[in-house]
Amino acid sequence: MRLSEIEKKARALGIKDTWKYSKKDLIKKIQKTEGNFDCFATAINFCSQNDCLWRIDCLHR
């Protein structure tokens, strides 16, 4: 997902100053705001969160 799309999603969730965050940190902030594990970019070859919006980006980083 492109950074502009991620920032748009973050703003819709009420996250302010999205420009302050890296892509990785912004996704983790979104995950936490949604009540999910803030685990983006921590998986190594496996992720049990099959319904995660970020799964493809996370495993192919």
C-alpha positions in Angstrom: 0.0 0.0 0.0 1.3 3.4 -0.8 2.2 5.9 1.9 -0.5 8.4 0.8 -3.1 5.7 1.3 -1.8 4.7 4.7 -1.8 8.4 5.8 -5.4 8.7 4.6 -6.4 5.6 6.6 -4.6 7.0 9.7 -6.3 10.3 9.5 -9.7 8.6 9.2 -8.9 6.9 12.5 -8.0 10.2 14.1 -4.2 9.9 14.0 -2.7 13.3 13.8 0.6 14.5 12.3 0.9 11.4 10.0 3.9 13.1 8.3 6.0 12.5 11.5 6.0 8.7 11.2 7.8 6.3 8.9 5.6 3.9 6.9 6.4 1.1 9.3 5.7 3.2 12.4 2.5 4.6 11.0 1.2 1.2 10.2 2.0 0.0 13.7 0.2 3.1 15.1 -2.9 2.2 12.9 -2.8 -1.4 14.1 -2.7 -0.3 17.8 -5.5 2.3 17.3 -7.7 -0.5 15.7 -7.1 -2.7 18.8 -4.8 -5.1 17.0 -1.2 -6.3 17.7 1.2 -3.6 16.5 3.4 -6.2 14.9 4.1 -4.9 11.4 7.5 -5.8 10.1 8.3 -8.2 13.0 7.3 -11.5 11.4 10.0 -13.7 10.0 8.6 -15.9 7.2 5.4 -16.6 9.0 2.4 -14.7 10.3 -0.7 -16.1 12.0 -2.7 -13.0 11.4 -4.4 -14.2 8.1 -7.0 -11.4 8.0 -4.5 -8.5 8.6 -4.7 -5.7 6.0 -0.9 -5.3 6.1 0.0 -9.0 5.9 1.3 -8.9 2.3 3.4 -5.8 2.8 4.7 -7.1 6.1 5.9 -10.5 4.8 7.3 -9.1 1.6 9.4 -6.3 3.1 
